[in-house]
Amino acid sequence: MEWNDTPEQSAFRTQVSALLDEKLPDRYRDRKGDWQNDRVSEDPQVRETAEGWVNALAAKGWVAPHWPEEYGGAGLSSIEQFIFNQEMAKANAPRTGGRGVALLGPALIVHGTEEQKQEHLPKVLSGEIAWAQGYSEPGAGSDLASLQTRAVRDGDEYVINGQKIWTSEVHTADWLFALVRTDPDAPKHRGISFLMMDVKSPGISIRPLVDMTDEHWFNETFFEDVRVPAANVVGDENRGWYVGMTLLDFERSNISGAVTQRRAINELIEYANTDGMQISRLAERPTLCTEIADLYIETDVMFNFSFRIMTMQNAGQIPNYEASVSKMFASELLQRAAKTSAKVIGLYANISNADDDRAPMDARYARNYVHSMCESIRGGTSEVQRNIIATRGLGLPRG
Ligand SMILES: Cc1cc2nc3c(=O)[nH]c(=O)nc-3n(C[C@H](O)[C@H](O)[C@H](O)COP(=O)(O)OP(=O)(O)OC[C@H]3O[C@@H](n4cnc5c(N)ncnc54)[C@H](O)[C@@H]3O)c2cc1C
């Protein structure tokens, strides 16, 4: 495999980095802001920054680089998307549009009616509407098809009752797409519909779940006699499972994760080599140095998994268990890296306040340590990924 860019790819890379040089706000370059929060910030300047950034990407069609051009995307090839994601990650540039771009848009493009596409896709691209994902419930996570939130047809509407959990960022979102049960008597995968609803609909209430990072990201979302127009079903009633699984996330190669991990390991090595106190601590702990060497190698392995997924996509193949290998390896590597980094930094790794002068590298590693814990749960747990690799990948019997 040839990893070097062709002249065309190199020209495209230059275009992307030129836009980043010119338009990426310092707030994002310096990792000081989160785009989805910024767009609803109380500070008008922060809101303006978020808007300016989405407009800069939109002018190139790069809010949704993987969507077809007819829907406002850039219709990039897998390799171009890979290059785009690589350059964005290198510059710390946030992607905009969140779940609307990554999840809802692709599902609507494949399964939505023309009216639904016309109504929702432009608002995703302009950053006007942010979406949240209502799939998980207290009794339905890995076994998602057990979900119980009920939707009963009443004339031109559905009436929704039930509860979702772990609904990330629904408190800063405008609309929610959810899987709901429309036929409780059908086999469990067949009685589910995919429904879009305005988060401000009467009967929806949101309760924050503050996690161990002390951040408000998750929520519980409750539905009490919420009325949603029947026209908001995507695809056919009771066939929502298949719509919900059209998660054509444009980042299946996870190149952003690989670039970020490479930068993190390089920063850690630089810190270990330049801080006098660390140099003498590390000299006394050679096993810690070999741990860093292991991480360095594993980071390269992660990169190569990303290349493999991208190569498959570019050849028109759909990564299956290969995506599980990549996801599982990456999430567990991030956790190992966080632990080793904490050992290198020592007691100062307990400081999570970025403004505390004693915290090395703006306390990034302290925050990574707790954040990395969720990596092996979100988007399918490591246990579930191992099941997929064992059965679909290796042909071993199901337990
Ligand atoms: C950061 C983050 C963001 C999230 N955002 C959202 C969101 O926006 N919207 C949303 O709907 N959900 C969201 N989730 C929820 C996520 O999809 C679920 O947490 C995940 O699917 C696991 O489900 P669960 O938490 O119910 O755990 P369970 O499925 O109850 O699993 C509990 C444990 O049992 C293990 N287990 C389960 N089944 C098997 C099996 N067959 N074989 C072996 N082990 C098994 C699991 O690996 C796990 O260790 C988010 C989660 C995280 C961490």
PDBQT file of the ligand as one rigid body, heavy atoms in Angstrom, charges set to zero:
ROOT
HETATM    1  C1  LIG A 401     -20.167   8.930  26.137  1.00  0.00    +0.000 C 
HETATM    2  C2  LIG A 401     -21.461   8.233  25.833  1.00  0.00    +0.000 A 
HETATM    3  C3  LIG A 401     -22.403   8.885  25.054  1.00  0.00    +0.000 A 
HETATM    4  C4  LIG A 401     -23.636   8.257  24.806  1.00  0.00    +0.000 A 
HETATM    5  N1  LIG A 401     -24.571   8.950  24.069  1.00  0.00    +0.000 NA
HETATM    6  C5  LIG A 401     -25.776   8.377  23.829  1.00  0.00    +0.000 A 
HETATM    7  C6  LIG A 401     -26.794   9.106  23.114  1.00  0.00    +0.000 A 
HETATM    8  O1  LIG A 401     -26.603  10.263  22.732  1.00  0.00    +0.000 OA
HETATM    9  N2  LIG A 401     -27.972   8.509  22.888  1.00  0.00    +0.000 N 
HETATM   10  C7  LIG A 401     -28.237   7.238  23.294  1.00  0.00    +0.000 A 
HETATM   11  O2  LIG A 401     -29.315   6.743  23.003  1.00  0.00    +0.000 OA
HETATM   12  N3  LIG A 401     -27.305   6.521  23.992  1.00  0.00    +0.000 NA
HETATM   13  C8  LIG A 401     -26.093   7.067  24.281  1.00  0.00    +0.000 A 
HETATM   14  N4  LIG A 401     -25.137   6.378  25.011  1.00  0.00    +0.000 N 
HETATM   15  C9  LIG A 401     -25.497   5.086  25.589  1.00  0.00    +0.000 C 
HETATM   16  C10 LIG A 401     -24.767   3.913  24.963  1.00  0.00    +0.000 C 
HETATM   17  O3  LIG A 401     -25.264   3.635  23.687  1.00  0.00    +0.000 OA
HETATM   18  C11 LIG A 401     -24.946   2.722  25.930  1.00  0.00    +0.000 C 
HETATM   19  O4  LIG A 401     -24.303   3.061  27.146  1.00  0.00    +0.000 OA
HETATM   20  C12 LIG A 401     -24.319   1.455  25.387  1.00  0.00    +0.000 C 
HETATM   21  O5  LIG A 401     -25.045   0.981  24.274  1.00  0.00    +0.000 OA
HETATM   22  C13 LIG A 401     -24.298   0.339  26.462  1.00  0.00    +0.000 C 
HETATM   23  O6  LIG A 401     -25.560   0.143  27.000  1.00  0.00    +0.000 OA
HETATM   24  P1  LIG A 401     -25.805   0.177  28.588  1.00  0.00    +0.000 P 
HETATM   25  O7  LIG A 401     -25.114   1.366  29.159  1.00  0.00    +0.000 OA
HETATM   26  O8  LIG A 401     -27.265   0.033  28.815  1.00  0.00    +0.000 OA
HETATM   27  O9  LIG A 401     -25.054  -1.100  29.154  1.00  0.00    +0.000 OA
HETATM   28  P2  LIG A 401     -25.557  -2.649  29.076  1.00  0.00    +0.000 P 
HETATM   29  O10 LIG A 401     -25.981  -2.984  27.688  1.00  0.00    +0.000 OA
HETATM   30  O11 LIG A 401     -26.570  -2.817  30.177  1.00  0.00    +0.000 OA
HETATM   31  O12 LIG A 401     -24.242  -3.366  29.410  1.00  0.00    +0.000 OA
HETATM   32  C14 LIG A 401     -23.745  -3.523  30.755  1.00  0.00    +0.000 C 
HETATM   33  C15 LIG A 401     -22.502  -4.403  30.684  1.00  0.00    +0.000 C 
HETATM   34  O13 LIG A 401     -22.863  -5.705  30.175  1.00  0.00    +0.000 OA
HETATM   35  C16 LIG A 401     -22.066  -6.020  29.054  1.00  0.00    +0.000 C 
HETATM   36  N5  LIG A 401     -22.857  -6.771  28.047  1.00  0.00    +0.000 N 
HETATM   37  C17 LIG A 401     -24.087  -6.442  27.569  1.00  0.00    +0.000 A 
HETATM   38  N6  LIG A 401     -24.472  -7.349  26.640  1.00  0.00    +0.000 NA
HETATM   39  C18 LIG A 401     -23.461  -8.238  26.512  1.00  0.00    +0.000 A 
HETATM   40  C19 LIG A 401     -23.253  -9.396  25.711  1.00  0.00    +0.000 A 
HETATM   41  N7  LIG A 401     -24.183  -9.821  24.832  1.00  0.00    +0.000 N 
HETATM   42  N8  LIG A 401     -22.074 -10.086  25.832  1.00  0.00    +0.000 NA
HETATM   43  C20 LIG A 401     -21.110  -9.667  26.725  1.00  0.00    +0.000 A 
HETATM   44  N9  LIG A 401     -21.266  -8.578  27.527  1.00  0.00    +0.000 NA
HETATM   45  C21 LIG A 401     -22.422  -7.877  27.421  1.00  0.00    +0.000 A 
HETATM   46  C22 LIG A 401     -21.651  -4.695  28.455  1.00  0.00    +0.000 C 
HETATM   47  O14 LIG A 401     -20.468  -4.809  27.692  1.00  0.00    +0.000 OA
HETATM   48  C23 LIG A 401     -21.432  -3.863  29.737  1.00  0.00    +0.000 C 
HETATM   49  O15 LIG A 401     -20.167  -4.109  30.260  1.00  0.00    +0.000 OA
HETATM   50  C24 LIG A 401     -23.913   6.958  25.310  1.00  0.00    +0.000 A 
HETATM   51  C25 LIG A 401     -22.946   6.312  26.098  1.00  0.00    +0.000 A 
HETATM   52  C26 LIG A 401     -21.747   6.938  26.381  1.00  0.00    +0.000 A 
HETATM   53  C27 LIG A 401     -20.745   6.236  27.259  1.00  0.00    +0.000 C 
ENDROOT
TORSDOF 0
